[in-house]
């Protein structure tokens, strides 16, 4: 009988699917790297979300490990190179949390432009600051989307109802441009200089260098806002903080960070920033979808050798 370790919190749907196929499942969350190393040799499969970091040492200790499943899209928390060296399959669930992430991105945009957190906080304190709170509308604004995968496509569809102009910087869009006639694919410089809202929906660079720095902020409009629900290392937080404090841009909203969990961060308490704790994909609906997807994929691989959504 195969054994699967689930090391992050996940919908019980996954466990039920494994039970259906007589695959033993153990759920052990909140483990340290050393604790996982001490037990991983007993399992053929490991399932994680974003909390567990599947390091080289964990992979090397997995003597029976055949597959690592990520219940989500990004695999930045998995040492894919070492896994491949050990002939361990890595799979994810692209599309499973697309709508959740796109909706959270839109929520951050609206919250930032309409100053919702500040309005909520001051009203709870009995302050009636109506005259001091003036937001901005989305109508006729330009949304610049960097990357054009599943989440970006969904976001572009959601904002159409706001009569926004949509730009994207995507190397892959050219081959499928006819499917998106309303989306204008432009250069990186044109996007950052003309967009009112810049939202990141791309992978991290191979060398993990930030995509934007102080030179880029100098080219942006002072009313521009930055949204990042993609990867933490895309935006260098010190540069972003400097750009905000020097009024080079107007605001930012982040759901991902260079170091997670973000117990300390230079952006904490910056009044121009909205921060959420990597919850873009955390909806009841999305968690059921990704749990079901990864469980079925691992069952198919362990029992039939079928490889689905491999990295």
Secondary structure, DSSP 8 states (H G I E B T S, - for coil): --EEEE-S---THHHHHHHHTT-EEEE--S--HHHHHHHGGG-SEEEE-SSS-B-HHHHHH-TT--EEEESSS--TTB-HHHHHHTT-EEE--TTTTHHHHHHHHHHHHHHHHTTHHHHHHHHHTT---GGG------TT-EEEEES-SHHHHHHHHHHGGGT-EEEEE-SSGGGGGGG-TT-EE--HHHHHHH-SEEEE-S---TT---SB-HHHHHHS-TT-EEEE-S-GGGB-HHHHHHHHHTTSSSEEEES--SSSS-SS-TTTT-TTEEE--S-TT--HHHHHHHHHHHHHHHHHHHHH----SB-
